[in-house]
């Protein structure tokens, strides 16, 4: 189960247990488990540790420290000016050349038994399927397939029509990212069974994304209709149950600490200032969502063992 991580910002609605000073996370990473385990795997941008008061910036510490936590990282490639199939080819080459031999670099074992790096491509729909096919299909003019830079590439599913675009583009699967149930076709739990059936029929991975709630009105005042109340953890557990029902290979979590959108599972405490009353997890402990994540990760591992029998 893979949490995404972000920076705590002034627009947050909940206050971090360990304050704001350690929350600057400028690079997207996702973190699959290093091995099948009931231990909680967390991720960050671009440093990570099980406890939020021990975050490690990669520009000040060796990636070898990631290995001490038995964590591995997979890159979440965000949009940037000029991003296309050619620049992503260069990105992939750089990432694999730089980090590919490191023990903390995550590789996913596919159905053929081959271990390949896994990349999430956020807002993949901004580039045409035809352009992605140049990179992701075996006969593309600058294909990375069957080369040292091959990998498992996961596209973002937003609209229903994106399923066919993702297939035509040569991606290996799709994820839904958004934590607000009903916000998009992809993030709507009721659609996950149909999406999983489509993926199974076309040899694609489906990675549903779950979150503990959603509220971003402190930075997007017009977006109240997409707010999702946490209901003391029930919203999160409902999403996790919906994800496990479709028997996915991986579940992603949005997010570990995207405070400004209210999707964090990191510890939070009650806090009041002269100008703001922050939301909190009361009557539960600050670690409620970490504990729920651990419990459901253990459940997920046991369920997967049953699916394989």
LOKELUM-843765 format. One record per residue (C-alpha): residue number from 0; residue in three letters; x, y, z. Coordinates in nm, 3 decimals, m for minus. Example, Ala and Ser with C-alpha at 12.3 -4.5 7.8 and 13.67 -1.06 7.14 Angstrom:
BEGIN
R    nr   rest        px        py        pz
R     0    ALA     1.230    m0.450     0.780
R     1    SER     1.367    m0.106     0.714
This chain:
BEGIN
R    nr   rest        px        py        pz
R     0    UNK     0.000     0.000     0.000
R     1    UNK     0.164     0.316    m0.122
R     2    UNK     0.113     0.661     0.030
R     3    UNK     0.198     0.976    m0.165
R     4    UNK     0.354     1.263     0.025
R     5    UNK     0.352     1.638    m0.005
R     6    UNK     0.447     1.951     0.185
R     7    UNK     0.253     2.100     0.472
R     8    UNK     0.149     2.448     0.363
R     9    UNK    m0.004     2.756     0.520
R    10    UNK    m0.339     2.665     0.364
R    11    UNK    m0.372     2.342     0.560
R    12    UNK    m0.685     2.265     0.762
R    13    UNK    m0.521     2.019     1.006
R    14    UNK    m0.204     2.078     1.209
R    15    UNK     0.093     1.834     1.195
R    16    UNK     0.184     1.673     1.524
R    17    UNK     0.549     1.764     1.464
R    18    UNK     0.492     2.113     1.325
R    19    UNK     0.571     2.261     0.984
R    20    UNK     0.947     2.290     0.993
R    21    UNK     1.016     1.940     0.860
R    22    UNK     0.747     1.931     0.594
R    23    UNK     0.911     2.073     0.280
R    24    UNK     0.889     1.799     0.017
R    25    UNK     0.975     1.921    m0.332
R    26    UNK     0.985     1.596    m0.534
R    27    UNK     0.709     1.338    m0.585
R    28    UNK     0.789     0.986    m0.477
R    29    UNK     0.579     0.683    m0.401
R    30    UNK     0.704     0.407    m0.176
R    31    UNK     0.601     0.043    m0.220
R    32    UNK     0.698    m0.202     0.054
R    33    UNK     1.054    m0.329     0.031
R    34    UNK     0.923    m0.680     0.094
R    35    UNK     0.590    m0.843     0.188
R    36    UNK     0.545    m0.722     0.543
R    37    UNK     0.285    m0.602     0.789
R    38    UNK     0.505    m0.298     0.853
R    39    UNK     0.368     0.034     0.731
R    40    UNK     0.551     0.166     0.426
R    41    UNK     0.552     0.542     0.390
R    42    UNK     0.675     0.773     0.115
R    43    UNK     0.774     1.134     0.073
R    44    UNK     0.899     1.410    m0.156
R    45    UNK     1.195     1.338    m0.158
R    46    UNK     1.283     1.212     0.189
R    47    UNK     1.112     0.957     0.406
R    48    UNK     1.111     0.784     0.743
R    49    UNK     0.843     0.608     0.950
R    50    UNK     0.831     0.895     1.199
R    51    UNK     0.747     1.245     1.066
R    52    UNK     1.004     1.406     1.299
R    53    UNK     1.289     1.219     1.126
R    54    UNK     1.257     1.329     0.763
R    55    UNK     1.575     1.311     0.558
R    56    UNK     1.637     1.546     0.262
R    57    UNK     1.820     1.355    m0.011
R    58    UNK     2.035     1.660    m0.082
R    59    UNK     2.181     1.634     0.270
R    60    UNK     2.178     1.260     0.333
R    61    UNK     2.273     0.949     0.141
R    62    UNK     1.995     0.741    m0.020
R    63    UNK     2.161     0.453     0.165
R    64    UNK     1.966     0.570     0.470
R    65    UNK     1.644     0.469     0.295
R    66    UNK     1.769     0.114     0.303
R    67    UNK     1.793     0.126     0.682
R    68    UNK     1.414     0.164     0.690
R    69    UNK     1.364    m0.125     0.447
R    70    UNK     1.188     0.120     0.217
R    71    UNK     1.203     0.145    m0.157
R    72    UNK     1.095     0.434    m0.376
R    73    UNK     0.915     0.461    m0.709
R    74    UNK     0.907     0.792    m0.892
R    75    UNK     0.583     0.987    m0.946
R    76    UNK     0.654     1.203    m1.251
R    77    UNK     0.462     1.530    m1.241
R    78    UNK     0.379     1.752    m1.541
R    79    UNK     0.634     2.019    m1.626
R    80    UNK     0.673     2.268    m1.909
R    81    UNK     0.758     2.079    m2.227
R    82    UNK     0.697     1.732    m2.088
R    83    UNK     0.646     1.483    m2.371
R    84    UNK     0.753     1.135    m2.474
R    85    UNK     1.105     1.252    m2.561
R    86    UNK     1.171     1.438    m2.235
R    87    UNK     1.023     1.153    m2.030
R    88    UNK     1.256     0.916    m2.215
R    89    UNK     1.544     1.132    m2.092
R    90    UNK     1.397     1.144    m1.741
R    91    UNK     1.370     0.765    m1.725
R    92    UNK     1.723     0.720    m1.854
R    93    UNK     1.860     0.964    m1.595
R    94    UNK     1.667     0.805    m1.306
R    95    UNK     1.773     0.451    m1.392
R    96    UNK     2.134     0.544    m1.466
R    97    UNK     2.156     0.737    m1.139
R    98    UNK     1.953     0.524    m0.899
R    99    UNK     1.876     0.196    m1.076
R   100    UNK     2.146    m0.008    m0.901
R   101    UNK     2.057     0.117    m0.553
R   102    UNK     1.888    m0.116    m0.309
R   103    UNK     1.622     0.144    m0.226
R   104    UNK     1.511     0.170    m0.590
R   105    UNK     1.184    m0.020    m0.622
R   106    UNK     1.137    m0.284    m0.889
R   107    UNK     0.810    m0.464    m0.955
R   108    UNK     0.815    m0.829    m1.057
R   109    UNK     0.577    m0.868    m1.353
R   110    UNK     0.385    m1.176    m1.467
R   111    UNK     0.687    m1.290    m1.668
R   112    UNK     0.900    m1.290    m1.354
R   113    UNK     1.102    m0.987    m1.466
R   114    UNK     1.175    m0.715    m1.208
R   115    UNK     1.130    m0.368    m1.357
R   116    UNK     1.123    m0.012    m1.216
R   117    UNK     0.772     0.123    m1.158
R   118    UNK     0.683     0.480    m1.260
R   119    UNK     0.361     0.673    m1.201
R   120    UNK     0.288     0.939    m1.467
R   121    UNK     0.064     1.210    m1.322
R   122    UNK    m0.171     1.389    m1.567
R   123    UNK    m0.059     1.150    m1.839
R   124    UNK    m0.363     1.254    m2.048
R   125    UNK    m0.193     1.588    m2.124
R   126    UNK     0.020     1.401    m2.379
R   127    UNK    m0.152     1.219    m2.666
R   128    UNK    m0.167     0.839    m2.676
R   129    UNK     0.015     0.852    m3.008
R   130    UNK     0.309     1.036    m2.851
R   131    UNK     0.325     0.801    m2.553
R   132    UNK     0.320     0.506    m2.794
R   133    UNK     0.650     0.631    m2.941
R   134    UNK     0.803     0.559    m2.600
R   135    UNK     0.594     0.275    m2.457
R   136    UNK     0.520     0.038    m2.745
R   137    UNK     0.783    m0.208    m2.875
R   138    UNK     0.794    m0.058    m3.224
R   139    UNK     0.795     0.308    m3.119
R   140    UNK     1.069     0.526    m3.274
R   141    UNK     1.236     0.577    m2.934
R   142    UNK     1.085     0.284    m2.745
R   143    UNK     1.226     0.186    m2.408
R   144    UNK     1.067    m0.159    m2.429
R   145    UNK     1.311    m0.450    m2.404
R   146    UNK     1.596    m0.209    m2.328
R   147    UNK     1.783    m0.141    m2.001
R   148    UNK     1.534     0.145    m1.948
R   149    UNK     1.218    m0.061    m1.965
R   150    UNK     0.978    m0.036    m1.672
R   151    UNK     0.622    m0.060    m1.548
R   152    UNK     0.448     0.266    m1.643
R   153    UNK     0.124     0.361    m1.469
R   154    UNK    m0.099     0.635    m1.618
R   155    UNK    m0.355     0.851    m1.439
R   156    UNK    m0.717     0.754    m1.501
R   157    UNK    m0.951     1.054    m1.477
R   158    UNK    m1.223     1.016    m1.742
R   159    UNK    m1.379     0.689    m1.860
R   160    UNK    m1.242     0.738    m2.212
R   161    UNK    m0.890     0.746    m2.073
R   162    UNK    m0.901     0.368    m2.029
R   163    UNK    m0.876     0.315    m2.406
R   164    UNK    m0.621     0.594    m2.445
R   165    UNK    m0.401     0.435    m2.178
R   166    UNK    m0.422     0.100    m2.353
R   167    UNK    m0.340     0.250    m2.695
R   168    UNK    m0.050     0.448    m2.547
R   169    UNK     0.127     0.134    m2.430
R   170    UNK     0.105     0.196    m2.056
R   171    UNK     0.118    m0.104    m1.823
R   172    UNK    m0.166     0.008    m1.600
R   173    UNK    m0.360     0.293    m1.445
R   174    UNK    m0.411     0.455    m1.104
R   175    UNK    m0.681     0.694    m0.983
R   176    UNK    m0.493     0.925    m0.740
R   177    UNK    m0.775     1.152    m0.617
R   178    UNK    m0.904     1.099    m0.263
R   179    UNK    m1.249     1.248    m0.320
R   180    UNK    m1.494     0.972    m0.408
R   181    UNK    m1.704     1.093    m0.702
R   182    UNK    m1.465     1.373    m0.806
R   183    UNK    m1.371     1.192    m1.127
R   184    UNK    m1.472     0.873    m1.305
R   185    UNK    m1.149     0.712    m1.191
R   186    UNK    m1.179     0.817    m0.827
R   187    UNK    m1.541     0.695    m0.796
R   188    UNK    m1.547     0.369    m0.602
R   189    UNK    m1.854     0.249    m0.788
R   190    UNK    m1.653     0.237    m1.114
R   191    UNK    m1.360     0.036    m0.986
R   192    UNK    m1.504    m0.305    m1.066
R   193    UNK    m1.564    m0.208    m1.430
R   194    UNK    m1.216    m0.054    m1.455
R   195    UNK    m1.058    m0.366    m1.303
R   196    UNK    m1.248    m0.585    m1.552
R   197    UNK    m1.121    m0.369    m1.839
R   198    UNK    m0.765    m0.393    m1.708
R   199    UNK    m0.786    m0.770    m1.661
R   200    UNK    m0.918    m0.813    m2.015
R   201    UNK    m0.629    m0.609    m2.156
R   202    UNK    m0.343    m0.729    m1.936
R   203    UNK    m0.316    m0.398    m1.749
R   204    UNK    m0.264    m0.328    m1.379
R   205    UNK    m0.532    m0.138    m1.190
R   206    UNK    m0.411     0.055    m0.885
R   207    UNK    m0.704     0.217    m0.700
R   208    UNK    m0.610     0.517    m0.486
R   209    UNK    m0.771     0.568    m0.146
R   210    UNK    m0.768     0.856     0.102
R   211    UNK    m0.892     0.935     0.453
R   212    UNK    m1.101     1.234     0.343
R   213    UNK    m1.073     1.555     0.143
R   214    UNK    m1.098     1.926     0.218
R   215    UNK    m0.913     2.198     0.025
R   216    UNK    m1.139     2.499     0.081
R   217    UNK    m0.861     2.693     0.257
R   218    UNK    m0.682     2.715    m0.078
R   219    UNK    m0.979     2.658    m0.315
R   220    UNK    m1.281     2.826    m0.150
R   221    UNK    m1.506     2.737    m0.445
R   222    UNK    m1.446     2.361    m0.412
R   223    UNK    m1.662     2.280    m0.110
R   224    UNK    m1.870     2.032    m0.313
R   225    UNK    m1.569     1.797    m0.328
R   226    UNK    m1.513     1.797     0.049
R   227    UNK    m1.536     1.448     0.199
R   228    UNK    m1.572     1.421     0.576
R   229    UNK    m1.347     1.168     0.747
R   230    UNK    m1.628     1.040     0.973
R   231    UNK    m1.371     0.936     1.236
R   232    UNK    m1.194     0.700     0.997
R   233    UNK    m1.501     0.543     0.837
R   234    UNK    m1.449     0.721     0.502
R   235    UNK    m1.094     0.580     0.483
R   236    UNK    m1.202     0.228     0.572
R   237    UNK    m1.487     0.240     0.321
R   238    UNK    m1.240     0.337     0.049
R   239    UNK    m0.995     0.065     0.151
R   240    UNK    m1.270    m0.196     0.149
R   241    UNK    m1.383    m0.081    m0.197
R   242    UNK    m1.025    m0.113    m0.321
R   243    UNK    m0.970    m0.460    m0.181
R   244    UNK    m1.303    m0.578    m0.321
R   245    UNK    m1.165    m0.556    m0.677
R   246    UNK    m0.853    m0.755    m0.580
R   247    UNK    m0.581    m0.516    m0.698
R   248    UNK    m0.213    m0.597    m0.704
R   249    UNK    m0.130    m0.260    m0.542
R   250    UNK    m0.332     0.001    m0.351
R   251    UNK    m0.201     0.359    m0.342
R   252    UNK    m0.279     0.604    m0.063
R   253    UNK    m0.340     0.975    m0.118
R   254    UNK    m0.168     1.090     0.092
R   255    UNK     0.083     1.073     0.374
R   256    UNK     0.102     1.449     0.427
R   257    UNK    m0.077     1.657     0.165
R   258    UNK    m0.208     1.882     0.439
R   259    UNK    m0.350     2.160     0.222
R   260    UNK    m0.596     1.913     0.063
R   261    UNK    m0.680     1.743     0.391
R   262    UNK    m0.579     1.395     0.272
R   263    UNK    m0.295     1.331     0.517
R   264    UNK    m0.264     1.019     0.731
R   265    UNK     0.029     1.164     0.926
R   266    UNK    m0.018     1.236     1.296
R   267    UNK    m0.214     1.555     1.367
R   268    UNK    m0.296     1.740     1.689
R   269    UNK    m0.564     1.989     1.803
R   270    UNK    m0.445     2.346     1.740
R   271    UNK    m0.600     2.690     1.770
R   272    UNK    m0.453     3.028     1.675
R   273    UNK    m0.604     3.378     1.696
R   274    UNK    m0.716     3.345     1.334
R   275    UNK    m0.780     2.973     1.284
R   276    UNK    m0.919     2.663     1.451
R   277    UNK    m0.758     2.357     1.293
R   278    UNK    m0.941     2.032     1.237
R   279    UNK    m0.813     1.728     1.428
R   280    UNK    m0.869     1.355     1.480
R   281    UNK    m1.045     1.379     1.818
R   282    UNK    m1.181     1.180     1.995
R   283    UNK    m0.911     0.950     1.854
R   284    UNK    m0.535     0.964     1.898
R   285    UNK    m0.308     1.159     1.658
R   286    UNK    m0.190     0.827     1.512
R   287    UNK    m0.541     0.706     1.416
R   288    UNK    m0.481     0.698     1.040
R   289    UNK    m0.137     0.541     1.068
R   290    UNK    m0.290     0.268     1.283
R   291    UNK    m0.575     0.214     1.036
R   292    UNK    m0.324     0.197     0.752
R   293    UNK    m0.118    m0.065     0.931
R   294    UNK    m0.428    m0.271     1.010
R   295    UNK    m0.551    m0.261     0.651
R   296    UNK    m0.203    m0.332     0.511
R   297    UNK    m0.194    m0.649     0.721
R   298    UNK    m0.544    m0.736     0.600
R   299    UNK    m0.444    m0.671     0.238
R   300    UNK    m0.146    m0.908     0.264
R   301    UNK    m0.365    m1.184     0.408
R   302    UNK    m0.631    m1.127     0.141
R   303    UNK    m0.375    m1.150    m0.139
R   304    UNK    m0.255    m1.482    m0.002
R   305    UNK    m0.613    m1.611    m0.021
R   306    UNK    m0.658    m1.481    m0.378
R   307    UNK    m0.355    m1.681    m0.490
R   308    UNK    m0.483    m2.010    m0.343
